[in-house]
Amino acid sequence: MPIPPKLQSVLETLELVPERSDRIQFLISLAEGFHSPPPEVVAKPYPEEFRVPGCESEAFVFSRPRADGTLDFYFAVENPQGVSAMALAAILRESFTGANREDILSVPEDVIYQVFGKELSMGKSMGLMGMVQMAKMQARKGPH
């Protein structure tokens, strides 16, 4: 099954950046473009049911319906040191917003290793996979 085209594009770009230090810089630049959801989408304190379980960066995932039946995705990362979570949130928001739900559901949770490499700690990898899982759950069930 195909994955969302924007995610495929990000993964192809990352393949062109094999040098770990360059990849880290690229991901940091993505994290710098991260923005929390606007207050009209969801206000703080964020509802606990949208918290990504086990995520050390205190990430939350939200979605809203679009007229065409797809979803707008929003991510919050409450830990200011959560650079990896912010980078993944920026990637997932760009990739999943407006994407076909079936394409979103076909994204494997371990896509995080294609993004960050295999050197992730157990805790970090569980939290990042949780972000993908929660976004997929919302794509399956509809907006939240």
Secondary structure as GFF3:
##gff-version 3
##sequence-region A 1 144
A	DSSP	alpha_helix	5	15	.	.	.	ID=ss1
A	DSSP	alpha_helix	20	32	.	.	.	ID=ss2
A	DSSP	three_ten_helix	48	50	.	.	.	ID=ss3
A	DSSP	beta_strand	59	65	.	.	.	ID=ss4
A	DSSP	beta_strand	71	77	.	.	.	ID=ss5
A	DSSP	alpha_helix	83	96	.	.	.	ID=ss6
A	DSSP	alpha_helix	101	105	.	.	.	ID=ss7
A	DSSP	alpha_helix	111	116	.	.	.	ID=ss8
A	DSSP	alpha_helix	122	141	.	.	.	ID=ss9
###
